[in-house]
Amino acid sequence: MKLFQYKTSIVAVAAALALTACGTMSNVSKDGTADELVWPNVDSVKFDNDQGTFPVLGALAQVREGVTRDQLYYLLGRPHFAEGFRVKEWDYLFHFNTPGQGVNNISTCQYKVLFDSNLIARNFYWKPVTEGSVCPDGQQQESYTLNADALFAFDKSDLNNITSGHAELQKLAQHFSGRQDIASITVIGHTDRLGSDAYNQRLSQNRAATVGNYLVSQGVSANLVQTRGMGKSQPVVQCDGSGAQLIQCLAPNRRVEIQVQRN
């Protein structure tokens, strides 16, 4: 018995995705796993009037390991961000009516599908976007991305204490402090590609350590916090050019990610 009956052709899917070809962002292995997930900026959503969609819950419930891209396209539609057809991850932006939760009773969540080398869906991940959002599978991880340019001077690892980035970090520290449902907090530093591998690795580690130390100074238990630098190994954008224009274009790659694992 076939799981799906539909007429969507692979040619139609390819045509629908032809406008996007930025490539896989996470480093996805042949079996459809990734040690570190890289999430697209929600402001870069490309389809559905740049807003994402309210998915059909019955269709979403049928998504499972082993589905093909045609089947996933039939159930959820095209991915919402800048993925090409042969990449090994698709990203969506979904909204859900959740009375008493989220913003104005609406939860907004990112949804990521990872494919193996045969382009079969293997792993699925949720990330809440708006404060208080509840994602369908009860995902036990919170992820936050801070713009490094808003936290640090260029090529520095000391916090700028009067910037909007510092205020955002302070708000996160208050959000984490005293909570009993947190199992671990991992702070990951990333840089752009300018400079040597060794220099960027050191800079990313120092920035992650600075953010981690700040969280601890604001009351977050040191036993929960771990830090890691990824250097320039996980860019989210690729840029050409030189000088100030190149530095500005590469800004999204200069970031600090905070991943919170809940109990």
C-alpha positions as a printed NumPy array, in Angstrom:
array([[  0.   ,   0.   ,   0.   ],
       [  1.442,   3.339,  -1.016],
       [  1.813,   5.964,   1.688],
       [  0.914,   8.826,  -0.615],
       [ -1.212,   9.217,  -3.718],
       [ -0.35 ,  12.367,  -5.608],
       [  0.589,  13.689,  -8.997],
       [  3.277,  16.22 ,  -8.11 ],
       [  6.229,  15.545, -10.366],
       [  9.858,  15.999,  -9.49 ],
       [ 10.126,  18.35 , -12.455],
       [  7.523,  20.651, -10.929],
       [  9.364,  20.644,  -7.617],
       [ 12.631,  21.517,  -9.32 ],
       [ 10.975,  24.384, -11.142],
       [  9.464,  25.725,  -7.935],
       [ 12.882,  25.736,  -6.265],
       [ 14.837,  27.085,  -9.201],
       [ 14.77 ,  30.596,  -7.783],
       [ 16.864,  29.567,  -4.795],
       [ 20.305,  28.002,  -4.727],
       [ 22.269,  29.262,  -1.742],
       [ 23.11 ,  25.768,  -0.558],
       [ 23.066,  23.787,   2.643],
       [ 24.119,  25.808,   5.705],
       [ 24.591,  23.04 ,   8.282],
       [ 27.336,  20.481,   7.787],
       [ 25.06 ,  17.526,   7.066],
       [ 26.611,  14.05 ,   6.983],
       [ 25.777,  11.248,   4.562],
       [ 23.295,   9.722,   7.017],
       [ 21.373,  12.976,   7.461],
       [ 22.763,  14.162,  10.782],
       [ 24.629,  17.315,  11.809],
       [ 26.741,  18.02 ,  14.881],
       [ 25.758,  21.688,  14.774],
       [ 22.59 ,  23.089,  13.27 ],
       [ 22.742,  26.412,  11.446],
       [ 19.397,  28.172,  11.258],
       [ 18.558,  30.798,   8.62 ],
       [ 17.645,  34.293,   9.726],
       [ 13.852,  34.491,   9.884],
       [ 14.015,  37.843,   8.113],
       [ 15.381,  36.05 ,   5.038],
       [ 12.267,  33.922,   4.446],
       [ 11.649,  33.977,   0.695],
       [  8.166,  32.601,   0.096],
       [  4.545,  33.064,   1.149],
       [  4.777,  36.872,   1.18 ],
       [  7.932,  36.708,   3.318],
       [  5.828,  35.533,   6.264],
       [  5.891,  31.741,   6.409],
       [  2.662,  29.737,   6.661],
       [  0.133,  28.157,   8.992],
       [  0.689,  24.479,   8.107],
       [ -2.075,  21.903,   7.779],
       [ -1.645,  20.021,  11.067],
       [ -2.866,  16.73 ,   9.627],
       [ -0.258,  16.951,   6.873],
       [  2.479,  17.894,   9.336],
       [  1.612,  14.852,  11.443],
       [  2.351,  12.575,   8.467],
       [  5.947,  13.773,   8.104],
       [  8.31 ,  11.107,   9.33 ],
       [ 11.734,   9.57 ,   8.721],
       [ 11.959,   7.985,   5.289],
       [  9.755,  10.373,   3.323],
       [ 11.024,  11.55 ,  -0.035],
       [ 11.311,  15.154,  -1.154],
       [  8.275,  14.762,  -3.392],
       [  6.269,  13.515,  -0.422],
       [  7.523,  16.312,   1.83 ],
       [  6.731,  18.885,  -0.849],
       [  3.229,  17.433,  -1.201],
       [  2.638,  17.664,   2.562],
       [  4.318,  20.961,   3.5  ],
       [  5.029,  22.775,   0.256],
       [  8.325,  24.218,  -0.87 ],
       [ 10.919,  25.22 ,   1.733],
       [ 10.646,  28.848,   2.775],
       [ 14.271,  29.908,   2.717],
       [ 17.122,  30.015,   0.207],
       [ 17.731,  26.31 ,  -0.336],
       [ 18.461,  24.784,  -3.713],
       [ 17.037,  21.476,  -4.881],
       [ 20.073,  19.236,  -4.26 ],
       [ 20.98 ,  20.477,  -0.775],
       [ 20.561,  18.254,   2.282],
       [ 18.399,  20.495,   4.452],
       [ 15.107,  22.332,   4.032],
       [ 13.882,  25.068,   6.367],
       [ 10.354,  26.307,   7.   ],
       [  8.762,  29.098,   9.05 ],
       [  5.48 ,  27.954,  10.595],
       [  2.846,  29.66 ,  12.731],
       [  0.376,  27.927,  15.069],
       [ -2.699,  29.06 ,  16.966],
       [ -1.768,  28.43 ,  20.611],
       [ -4.191,  30.093,  23.06 ],
       [ -2.349,  31.308,  26.123],
       [  1.062,  30.861,  24.476],
       [  3.314,  32.816,  22.135],
       [  2.676,  36.35 ,  20.921],
       [ -1.017,  37.214,  20.596],
       [ -1.809,  33.5  ,  21.063],
       [  0.326,  32.565,  18.029],
       [  3.489,  30.481,  18.239],
       [  6.092,  30.945,  15.518],
       [  8.623,  28.172,  14.965],
       [ 11.342,  27.277,  12.501],
       [ 11.302,  23.704,  11.205],
       [ 14.355,  21.996,   9.74 ],
       [ 14.504,  18.739,   7.778],
       [ 17.834,  16.989,   7.172],
       [ 18.277,  14.54 ,   4.289],
       [ 20.759,  11.727,   3.77 ],
       [ 22.956,  11.332,   0.693],
       [ 20.007,   9.705,  -1.155],
       [ 17.87 ,  12.774,  -0.34 ],
       [ 15.613,  10.845,   2.038],
       [ 14.418,  12.763,   5.106],
       [ 16.1  ,  11.449,   8.256],
       [ 15.954,  14.052,  11.026],
       [ 13.605,  16.885,  11.994],
       [ 14.141,  19.813,  14.336],
       [ 12.079,  22.663,  15.777],
       [ 13.253,  26.056,  16.992],
       [ 10.889,  28.547,  18.696],
       [ 11.171,  32.027,  17.19 ],
       [  8.981,  34.29 ,  19.299],
       [  8.974,  34.462,  23.084],
       [  6.686,  31.877,  24.661],
       [  6.212,  29.927,  21.446],
       [  5.371,  26.248,  21.808],
       [  6.452,  24.063,  18.898],
       [  4.486,  20.91 ,  18.022],
       [  6.879,  18.226,  19.227],
       [  7.755,  19.769,  22.595],
       [ 11.331,  20.357,  21.456],
       [ 13.528,  20.575,  24.538],
       [ 16.026,  23.051,  23.095],
       [ 16.024,  26.824,  22.867],
       [ 18.364,  28.573,  20.43 ],
       [ 19.352,  32.234,  20.332],
       [ 21.632,  34.07 ,  17.903],
       [ 23.336,  37.346,  18.832],
       [ 24.976,  39.658,  16.313],
       [ 28.655,  39.825,  17.262],
       [ 28.96 ,  43.334,  15.818],
       [ 26.388,  44.476,  18.38 ],
       [ 28.36 ,  42.851,  21.216],
       [ 31.989,  43.496,  20.314],
       [ 34.146,  46.009,  18.482],
       [ 35.516,  44.648,  15.207],
       [ 38.204,  42.013,  15.896],
       [ 37.723,  42.379,  19.683],
       [ 36.334,  40.061,  22.348],
       [ 35.493,  42.522,  25.14 ],
       [ 31.807,  43.394,  25.49 ],
       [ 30.536,  46.796,  24.451],
       [ 28.43 ,  47.675,  27.487],
       [ 26.329,  50.429,  25.891],
       [ 25.067,  48.679,  22.769],
       [ 21.726,  47.12 ,  21.91 ],
       [ 23.504,  43.755,  21.746],
       [ 24.572,  44.057,  25.359],
       [ 21.01 ,  44.874,  26.373],
       [ 19.787,  41.777,  24.527],
       [ 22.408,  39.623,  26.251],
       [ 21.419,  41.066,  29.616],
       [ 17.795,  40.194,  28.922],
       [ 18.784,  36.607,  28.066],
       [ 20.828,  36.312,  31.25 ],
       [ 17.799,  37.372,  33.263],
       [ 15.7  ,  34.848,  31.351],
       [ 18.114,  32.008,  32.205],
       [ 18.953,  32.961,  35.787],
       [ 17.241,  30.909,  38.454],
       [ 15.403,  28.602,  36.063],
       [ 15.131,  25.008,  37.225],
       [ 14.379,  23.458,  33.836],
       [ 17.782,  24.112,  32.204],
       [ 20.142,  21.16 ,  31.784],
       [ 22.927,  22.989,  29.929],
       [ 23.775,  26.217,  28.117],
       [ 26.251,  26.056,  25.243],
       [ 27.711,  29.323,  23.921],
       [ 29.214,  29.04 ,  20.422],
       [ 31.294,  31.766,  18.815],
       [ 31.546,  32.259,  15.028],
       [ 33.623,  34.644,  12.91 ],
       [ 33.748,  35.69 ,   9.281],
       [ 36.388,  34.357,   6.866],
       [ 38.74 ,  37.35 ,   7.073],
       [ 42.041,  36.389,   8.655],
       [ 43.752,  33.059,   9.292],
       [ 42.083,  29.924,  10.61 ],
       [ 44.066,  30.101,  13.838],
       [ 43.245,  33.752,  14.435],
       [ 39.525,  33.272,  13.861],
       [ 39.424,  30.135,  15.985],
       [ 40.989,  32.03 ,  18.882],
       [ 38.708,  35.041,  18.402],
       [ 35.577,  32.877,  18.313],
       [ 36.633,  31.016,  21.453],
       [ 37.388,  34.253,  23.307],
       [ 34.044,  35.762,  22.328],
       [ 32.169,  32.653,  23.422],
       [ 34.056,  32.681,  26.728],
       [ 33.214,  36.379,  27.246],
       [ 29.502,  35.732,  26.731],
       [ 29.613,  32.63 ,  28.937],
       [ 31.377,  34.538,  31.722],
       [ 28.837,  37.333,  31.47 ],
       [ 25.947,  34.892,  31.9  ],
       [ 27.625,  33.488,  35.013],
       [ 28.227,  37.021,  36.367],
       [ 24.481,  37.654,  36.048],
       [ 23.512,  34.681,  38.181],
       [ 23.486,  31.758,  35.739],
       [ 25.08 ,  28.686,  37.32 ],
       [ 28.633,  28.121,  36.061],
       [ 27.951,  24.385,  36.104],
       [ 25.422,  24.853,  33.293],
       [ 27.567,  26.938,  30.957],
       [ 30.029,  25.608,  28.401],
       [ 31.674,  27.535,  25.575],
       [ 33.052,  26.62 ,  22.176],
       [ 34.598,  28.472,  19.249],
       [ 33.904,  27.411,  15.666],
       [ 36.096,  30.024,  13.978],
       [ 35.045,  30.651,  10.379],
       [ 33.99 ,  27.059,   9.702],
       [ 30.201,  27.613,   9.663],
       [ 29.304,  30.671,   7.568],
       [ 25.674,  31.482,   6.873],
       [ 26.389,  33.831,   3.947],
       [ 28.975,  33.944,   1.164],
       [ 30.209,  37.317,  -0.098],
       [ 32.473,  38.728,  -2.792],
       [ 34.096,  42.134,  -2.987],
       [ 36.569,  43.846,  -0.709],
       [ 36.998,  46.529,   1.922],
       [ 34.154,  47.926,   3.993],
       [ 31.496,  46.513,   1.67 ],
       [ 32.816,  42.972,   2.167],
       [ 33.019,  43.409,   5.937],
       [ 29.41 ,  44.575,   6.024],
       [ 28.219,  41.727,   3.799],
       [ 29.903,  39.145,   6.055],
       [ 28.246,  40.502,   9.223],
       [ 25.753,  37.591,   9.629],
       [ 28.695,  35.192,   9.942],
       [ 30.022,  37.12 ,  12.955],
       [ 27.653,  35.827,  15.598],
       [ 27.328,  34.116,  18.961],
       [ 24.82 ,  31.292,  19.292],
       [ 23.388,  30.21 ,  22.639],
       [ 21.833,  26.751,  22.755],
       [ 19.809,  25.889,  25.852],
       [ 18.958,  22.279,  26.574],
       [ 15.992,  21.9  ,  28.895],
       [ 15.378,  19.027,  31.293]])
